[in-house]
Amino acid sequence: MNEKIKYGLSAAVLALIGAGASAPEILDQFLDEKEGNHTTAYRDGAGIWTICRGA
């Protein structure tokens, strides 16, 4: 089974985990892939204006 399908993680995130990257580095990569990296305000899924990537 494809690792991306099984765990929902990209090869880049899995590589960071395998290389022993810190949790903040792994989370940053994951959030960039899932939500992008916005520098301007946008509406999140609940319709709330944010720039914080769900944090």
C-alpha positions as CSV (number, residue, x, y, z in Angstrom):
1,M,0.0,0.0,0.0
2,N,1.2,3.5,-0.8
3,E,2.6,5.2,2.3
4,K,0.8,8.5,1.4
5,I,-2.5,6.7,1.2
6,K,-2.0,4.6,4.4
7,Y,-0.8,7.4,6.7
8,G,-1.8,10.6,4.8
9,L,1.8,11.9,5.0
10,S,3.9,13.0,2.1
11,A,7.3,11.7,1.2
12,A,8.8,15.0,2.4
13,V,7.2,14.7,5.9
14,L,8.2,11.0,6.2
15,A,11.8,11.9,5.2
16,L,11.9,14.6,7.9
17,I,10.7,12.1,10.4
18,G,13.2,9.5,9.2
19,A,16.0,12.1,9.4
20,G,15.1,12.9,13.0
21,A,13.9,16.4,12.4
22,S,12.4,18.4,15.3
23,A,8.7,18.5,15.8
24,P,8.4,22.2,14.8
25,E,10.2,21.4,11.5
26,I,7.9,18.5,10.8
27,L,4.7,20.4,11.7
28,D,5.8,23.4,9.5
29,Q,6.2,21.1,6.5
30,F,2.9,19.4,7.2
31,L,1.0,22.7,7.5
32,D,2.6,24.1,4.4
33,E,1.4,21.1,2.4
34,K,-2.1,21.0,3.9
35,E,-2.9,24.7,4.3
36,G,-0.2,26.6,2.5
37,N,1.7,29.5,4.0
38,H,-0.5,32.6,3.9
39,T,1.0,36.1,4.4
40,T,-2.4,37.8,4.1
41,A,-5.7,37.2,6.0
42,Y,-8.1,34.6,4.6
43,R,-11.3,32.9,5.7
44,D,-10.7,29.5,7.3
45,G,-13.2,26.6,7.0
46,A,-15.5,28.1,9.6
47,G,-15.5,31.5,7.8
48,I,-13.3,33.2,10.4
49,W,-10.7,35.6,9.1
50,T,-7.2,34.3,10.1
51,I,-3.5,34.3,9.2
52,C,-2.4,31.7,11.8
53,R,-2.6,28.4,9.9
54,G,-5.1,27.0,12.4
55,A,-2.7,27.4,15.4
